[in-house]
Amino acid sequence: MTIGIERVTIIGVGLLGASLGLALKKRALAKHITGVGRRHESLDTALRRGAIDCASLDVREAVSKADMVVISTPAGRVASILDAVLSAAPANAVLFDVASVKKGICDHARARCPKPRRFVGCHPMTGNEKYGPEHGGPDFYEGGVCLIERADDIDAEAREKVRALWRNIGARAVDVDAAAHDAALARTSHAPHVAAAALARIAADFGACGDYVGRGFLDVTRIAAARPELWRDICLENRVDLGEALRELRHYIETFEKMLAGADAAGLAAFFEAGADARRRATS
């Protein structure tokens, strides 16, 4: 399917938003891109890098003539921004977000959007610990996966346009249920981030740094360097599923502690063996 986008508005020109703008520009998929932000610095950087053609601080004005609107803000702001977009965007505009939490956002869209709704929940699985438009790139999404909301109340044409966009910038579009998405991501993304932050803290609290830091520590704690406000919102938006995941994690840590206290060598070996097998299954 050809996308045929004349005017795109990207609300939030950080790493994901700027990368999307650069990807669309490189592949000539949009004729004009407007970037919306709260800080002149980020907008100026996005303009300088060619991710957007013009900048605005006003959401309603920026979406008033858009064919497609992308909400690329922290998860906690998506719902309120969607409300502003719905009040000003053309009725036939295609809307989607890129937040790491889906159910609450998609439920809000289902309640607020005209039927069939032209908002589609998306989650490109290509983020990293960096943030800001200066780190964006035109091939950021190439070879990655974008999880796309599957729901009966979404306009079929709008959904296919969104799927086509992600395919055209090099991502593989995968259909998901919003609730199942949040339950899975609590375990594959959100709980690991909490664990990374905790591990970084116990090392720093102890004073273990410099020559004591090896590749394993760097690998495990890399994501702890990500933008705090972004992860605060993700955790709050997915607090129920994340709470369940953390309880499961606590169970395994407590099990390990008991085996360690009892010098249970066989149990410890089995624990690590099960972990290695679980990783193979999770990444296959």
SVG drawing of the C-alpha trace seen along z (x, -y; Angstrom):
<svg xmlns="http://www.w3.org/2000/svg" viewBox="-19 -28 60 59">
<polyline fill="none" stroke="black" stroke-width="0.4" points="0.0,0.0 1.3,-3.5 1.1,-5.9 0.5,-9.1 1.0,-11.5 1.1,-15.2 1.4,-16.7 2.6,-15.0 2.7,-16.5 5.0,-14.9 4.3,-15.9 7.4,-15.4 10.7,-15.6 12.9,-13.6 14.8,-10.4 11.7,-8.6 10.0,-11.6 13.1,-13.0 14.1,-9.5 10.6,-9.1 10.9,-12.5 14.3,-11.6 13.1,-8.2 10.1,-9.8 12.4,-12.4 15.0,-9.9 12.4,-7.8 10.3,-10.7 7.2,-9.4 5.9,-12.8 6.0,-16.2 5.9,-18.4 6.6,-17.6 5.7,-19.9 7.3,-19.3 5.6,-20.2 7.5,-20.6 7.6,-22.4 11.2,-23.5 12.7,-25.7 16.1,-23.9 14.7,-20.5 12.7,-22.0 15.8,-23.9 17.9,-20.7 15.2,-18.8 15.0,-21.6 18.8,-21.8 19.1,-18.0 16.3,-18.1 13.9,-15.9 11.1,-18.5 10.3,-21.4 8.8,-23.8 8.3,-24.0 5.4,-24.9 4.7,-25.2 0.9,-25.0 -0.5,-21.5 -3.9,-22.6 -2.5,-24.9 0.1,-22.4 -2.5,-19.6 -5.2,-21.7 -4.2,-20.7 -2.4,-17.4 -3.0,-14.2 -1.2,-12.2 -0.4,-13.0 2.2,-11.2 2.1,-11.5 5.7,-10.9 5.7,-12.1 6.1,-10.3 3.3,-7.9 1.7,-10.0 1.0,-12.9 -0.5,-10.9 -4.1,-11.0 -4.3,-14.7 -2.5,-15.4 -4.8,-13.1 -7.8,-15.1 -6.2,-18.3 -5.5,-16.7 -9.1,-15.4 -10.4,-18.9 -8.4,-20.4 -7.2,-17.8 -9.2,-17.1 -11.8,-14.3 -9.9,-12.1 -6.5,-12.5 -4.7,-9.3 -3.4,-9.3 -1.0,-7.1 1.4,-7.1 4.7,-5.4 4.4,-5.0 5.7,-1.9 2.4,-1.3 -0.8,-0.7 -3.9,0.4 -4.7,-2.9 -4.0,-5.0 -6.0,-2.7 -8.9,-2.6 -8.9,-6.4 -8.8,-6.6 -11.7,-4.1 -13.8,-6.4 -12.9,-9.7 -12.5,-9.1 -15.4,-9.1 -16.2,-5.6 -14.6,-3.9 -11.6,-5.5 -8.6,-6.6 -6.2,-6.4 -3.9,-3.4 -1.8,-2.5 1.8,-1.7 5.0,-0.7 8.3,-0.6 10.6,1.8 13.7,-0.2 14.4,-2.5 17.6,-2.8 19.1,-4.7 19.7,-7.8 17.2,-10.6 16.9,-13.9 16.7,-14.7 20.5,-14.9 20.6,-11.1 17.9,-10.3 18.7,-8.8 17.0,-8.0 17.6,-4.2 16.7,-4.0 13.7,-1.8 15.3,0.3 15.2,4.0 13.2,3.5 9.7,4.5 6.7,2.2 3.9,3.6 0.5,2.3 -2.8,2.4 -5.3,4.9 -9.0,3.9 -12.3,4.1 -13.2,0.5 -10.2,-0.9 -10.8,-2.2 -9.4,0.4 -7.9,-2.1 -6.3,-4.1 -4.8,-1.0 -3.4,0.2 -1.8,-3.2 -0.1,-3.0 1.1,0.5 2.4,-0.6 4.3,-3.5 6.2,-1.3 6.9,1.2 8.2,-1.5 10.7,-2.7 12.1,0.7 10.2,2.1 8.2,5.3 4.6,4.6 3.3,7.1 -0.4,7.0 -1.0,7.2 -3.8,6.9 -3.2,3.8 -3.7,5.6 -1.4,8.5 1.2,6.0 1.4,4.3 1.6,7.6 4.4,8.8 6.3,5.5 6.1,5.4 8.3,8.4 10.6,7.8 11.1,4.1 9.7,2.3 10.8,4.7 14.3,5.0 14.6,1.3 13.7,1.2 16.2,4.0 18.9,2.1 18.3,-1.1 18.5,0.9 21.7,2.7 23.3,-0.6 22.4,-2.1 23.7,0.8 27.1,0.6 27.2,-3.2 26.1,-3.1 28.9,-0.7 31.4,-2.8 32.2,-0.1 33.3,-2.0 36.2,-2.5 38.3,0.7 35.6,2.7 33.1,2.1 33.2,4.8 31.4,5.5 28.7,7.5 27.7,4.5 27.7,2.2 25.5,4.5 23.0,5.1 22.8,1.5 22.9,-0.3 19.2,-1.2 19.5,-2.8 20.9,-5.8 17.7,-6.5 15.5,-9.6 14.1,-9.4 10.8,-11.2 10.1,-8.9 10.5,-5.8 8.5,-7.3 5.6,-7.7 5.9,-4.2 6.0,-2.6 3.0,-4.6 0.9,-3.9 1.7,-0.2 1.8,0.0 -0.6,3.0 1.3,5.3 4.6,4.0 3.7,4.7 2.9,8.3 6.2,8.7 8.1,7.3 6.4,9.7 7.5,12.6 11.0,11.2 11.1,10.9 10.0,14.6 13.0,15.7 15.4,13.5 14.1,14.8 14.4,18.4 18.0,17.8 18.7,16.2 17.4,19.3 19.6,21.6 22.6,19.3 22.1,19.3 21.9,23.1 24.9,23.5 22.7,25.5 25.2,25.9 22.9,28.1 20.0,25.6 22.2,22.7 23.4,24.5 19.8,25.4 18.8,21.8 21.3,20.5 20.6,23.3 16.9,22.5 17.7,18.9 19.9,19.6 17.2,21.8 14.5,19.2 16.6,16.6 17.0,18.9 13.2,19.4 12.5,15.7 14.8,14.6 14.2,17.4"/>
</svg>
